[in-house]
């Protein structure tokens, strides 16, 4: 992309030189140089909102759990769930805690699910996944990023609070809006990338 912008810029400059005075050439050159750089910088900033501090790779086959609240988030704006995993005698169990409804706890026992890894789900192996009202699917780390940064110890698990569209850190008292991922004082949750392909839901940053 940078090569393309550079070639276009060179062609335009040659045209300007043939038709305008030197001062106008200089002004035009500055504009053509700065604007592509600003566009590229803007794209980079958008990508940088997704955290890569901790590996995240979560896969969930919704066709195998059609009644799970985690499956139902796809078509339910405002529905969010906490997702965590643990091993019990070699079997992976998922715990799904919705912001509205009962907690679920079930094993992943199929051959397909056993192929996936559930050991890299962010800082504390726990995620928040849901459907926002205005921005589609969202996925966050369930650790308070401010407290985690201070201690590097993933023990600051966020809890649903208020209208259940927010998460609270009991340690520092920050409240995070799930719609935006931002706290009341501007701290942002670590955000990951959720995708749906067929019946497969993934959350990644790799």
C-alpha positions in Angstrom: 0.0 0.0 0.0 2.8 2.4 0.9 4.5 1.7 -2.5 1.2 2.5 -4.3 0.8 5.8 -2.4 4.4 6.8 -3.2 4.0 6.1 -6.9 0.7 8.1 -7.1 2.3 11.0 -5.2 5.3 11.1 -7.7 2.9 11.2 -10.7 0.9 14.0 -9.2 4.0 16.0 -8.3 5.2 15.8 -11.9 1.8 17.2 -13.1 1.9 20.0 -10.5 5.4 21.1 -11.5 4.3 21.4 -15.1 1.4 23.6 -14.3 2.1 25.6 -11.1 4.6 27.9 -9.5 7.4 26.7 -7.2 5.6 27.8 -3.9 2.4 26.0 -4.9 4.5 22.9 -5.7 5.9 23.0 -2.2 2.5 23.3 -0.6 1.1 20.6 -2.7 4.0 18.3 -1.9 3.5 18.7 1.8 -0.2 18.0 1.6 0.4 14.8 -0.5 3.1 13.6 1.9 1.3 14.2 5.1 -2.2 13.0 4.2 -1.2 9.4 3.3 0.9 9.1 6.4 -2.1 10.3 8.5 -4.3 7.7 6.8 -1.9 4.9 7.5 -1.5 6.0 11.1 -5.2 6.0 11.6 -5.5 2.4 10.4 -2.7 1.4 12.8 -4.4 3.1 15.8 -7.6 1.2 15.1 -5.8 -2.1 15.1 -3.9 -1.3 18.3 -7.1 -1.2 20.3 -6.9 -5.0 20.5 -4.5 -6.2 23.1 -1.7 -8.6 22.5 -0.2 -8.6 26.0 -1.5 -12.0 26.8 -2.2 -14.9 24.3 -5.9 -15.4 23.6 -7.3 -18.3 21.5 -10.7 -19.5 22.3 -13.0 -21.7 20.1 -16.6 -22.7 20.8 -18.7 -24.9 18.5 -22.2 -23.6 18.9 -23.7 -26.6 17.1 -22.7 -28.8 19.9 -24.2 -26.5 22.6 -27.3 -25.1 20.9 -29.1 -24.2 24.1 -26.1 -22.6 25.8 -26.3 -18.9 26.7 -23.0 -18.5 25.0 -24.6 -19.6 21.7 -27.5 -17.2 22.3 -25.3 -14.1 22.5 -25.1 -13.9 18.7 -28.6 -12.5 18.2 -29.2 -10.8 21.6 -27.8 -7.3 21.9 -27.0 -6.5 25.5 -26.3 -10.1 26.4 -22.8 -10.7 27.8 -21.3 -13.7 29.4 -18.1 -14.4 31.4 -16.3 -17.5 30.1 -13.7 -19.4 32.0 -12.2 -22.9 31.7 -10.6 -25.4 34.0 -9.3 -29.0 33.8 -11.0 -31.8 35.9 -9.2 -35.2 35.6 -8.0 -34.3 32.1 -11.4 -33.0 30.9 -11.9 -29.3 30.1 -14.9 -27.7 31.7 -16.4 -24.4 30.7 -18.1 -22.1 33.1 -20.5 -19.6 31.5 -21.8 -16.7 33.7 -24.4 -14.5 31.9 -25.2 -11.0 32.9 -28.9 -12.2 33.0 -29.8 -15.8 33.8 -28.3 -18.8 35.4 -24.6 -19.9 35.4 -23.7 -22.9 33.2 -21.0 -25.4 33.9 -20.4 -28.3 31.4 -17.6 -30.5 30.1 -16.2 -30.5 26.5 -16.1 -34.1 25.6 -16.3 -34.5 21.9 -13.3 -35.3 19.7 -13.6 -32.0 17.9 -13.5 -30.0 21.1 -10.7 -32.0 22.5 -8.7 -30.9 19.5 -8.9 -27.3 20.6 -6.8 -25.7 23.4 -8.4 -23.8 26.3 -5.3 -22.8 28.1 -4.8 -19.4 26.4 -7.8 -17.3 27.2 -6.2 -14.0 28.2 -4.5 -13.0 31.4 -6.4 -15.0 33.8 -7.9 -17.6 31.4 -11.3 -15.8 31.6 -13.1 -13.7 29.0 -16.1 -11.5 28.6 -18.0 -12.1 25.3 -21.2 -10.6 24.2 -23.3 -8.7 21.7 -23.2 -4.9 22.1 -26.2 -2.7 21.2 -24.4 -0.7 18.6 -21.0 -2.3 17.7 -21.7 -6.0 17.2 -19.9 -8.8 18.9 -17.4 -7.7 21.6 -14.8 -9.7 23.5 -12.7 -8.5 26.5 -10.3 -9.9 29.0 -12.0 -10.3 32.4 -9.1 -8.9 34.3 -9.0 -5.2 35.4 -6.2 -3.9 33.2 -5.2 -1.1 35.6 -4.7 -3.5 38.6 -3.1 -6.1 36.4 -0.6 -3.6 35.1 0.4 -2.6 38.6 0.9 -6.1 40.0 1.2 -8.4 36.9 -0.8 -10.9 39.0 -4.1 -12.0 37.3 -6.3 -12.0 40.4 -8.5 -8.9 39.6 -11.5 -10.6 38.0 -14.3 -8.2 37.0 -17.9 -8.8 38.2 -21.2 -7.7 36.6 -22.7 -4.7 38.3 -25.4 -2.1 38.1 -27.6 -2.7 35.1 -25.5 -5.7 34.2 -24.1 -3.9 31.2 -21.1 -2.9 33.3 -18.2 -4.7 35.0 -16.7 -3.6 38.3 -13.2 -4.2 39.8 -13.6 -4.8 43.5 -9.9 -3.8 44.1 -9.8 -0.4 42.6 -13.5 0.4 42.2 -13.4 1.1 38.5 -16.6 0.6 36.5 -16.2 -0.5 32.9 -19.0 0.0 30.3 -19.3 -3.2 28.1 -20.6 -1.2 25.2 -17.4 0.7 24.9 -14.9 -1.2 27.0 -14.0 2.0 28.8 -14.0 2.8 32.5 -15.4 5.9 34.2 -11.9 7.4 34.2 -10.8 6.5 30.7 -9.0 3.1 31.3 -9.8 0.6 28.6 -10.4 -3.1 29.0 -8.0 -5.4 27.1 -10.0 -6.2 23.9 -9.9 -9.2 21.7 -11.3 -10.1 18.3 -14.5 -12.3 18.2 -15.6 -13.9 15.0 -18.4 -16.3 13.9 -17.8 -18.6 11.0 -20.7 -21.0 10.5 -21.3 -22.6 13.9 -17.8 -21.7 15.2 -17.3 -18.8 17.6 -13.7 -17.8 18.1 -12.0 -15.1 20.2 -8.4 -14.4 19.4 -5.6 -11.9 19.4 -3.0 -14.1 17.6 
